[in-house]
Amino acid sequence: MTTHTLLAAPDTIQVGVIDRAHAPRLRVASGDEVQLSTLNLWAGEVAFGDPFEKVVAARQRYAGKGPHTITGPIAVAGARRGDVLRVDVLQLDVGPTAMNLMTPAGQSRGVLAADFPEGSVRHFRLDRETMTADFGYGIAVPLRPFLGIMGVAPPDDGVHVSSVPGPFGGNIDCAELVAGTTLYLPVWMDDAMFYAGDAHAAQGHGEVNGTAFETTMDSARLRLTVETGRTLEAPQAETPTHWITMDFDADLHAAARRALAAMVDFIAQRADMPRVEAYRLCSVAADLVVTQMVNGNRGIHVKLAKNIFKT
């Protein structure tokens, strides 16, 4: 096992787009670790304390693209279409500041965008010793850093806007994926072509106003391992306490149906039970959670506690 370093720099990042034609910025072997860093939105052009007008200017410069700054892609030797890429999130060291922004109502996918028509931005200092951020109003927000974007090359050619997640992962925005968790991604082309970005210091499920605590990751240490002999149609995850299936669709109900069906299949296989009983178990023991509502394709994840199984 080798540890590689890939720092965010002009020649190692993409802004706003995902494309399977992008050349790899690093090549690793299965089982290697990568220590990478990420920049904030729009290549970090909006600095701490900048006014909303600076956000508008950055957004206009990248018109037609997403706002996310992505480090990679990384080629993983031996990965083949139909395999699974296991991403172990080993350590996440968040940056010193964050911002939360709301775009104007006509440009926003926020759930209550019509109620808050004016765009705005707030900046926050992150206390990395207490792992909190002072929100004001007597509120301290606990920090739970994660990478909003982790994914592989999409199954189809062409440019994909970074905002929209899919079966390849991408802008998953699943706040469960903190250090100590594992993400499983279906591989859609040889070498997988993994990338990461969109660091969040904290996010509520749903990401309802359109953004989280958008930040940088000074260091994200990940292990990338190719798994054969299993297939996935969409990302899945594992935490120390739960198994998670997920899916994404413009129709939230469609995403929920597929994520739930994946969990039913997972339970039926793991416990060697009929699918009808796995479905019944989901209704009494699984949690169906709205991952995010604001990325074009909305996200659902289904959580099942590991401790319900006796063995």
Disulfide bonds with the S-S distance in Angstrom:
none
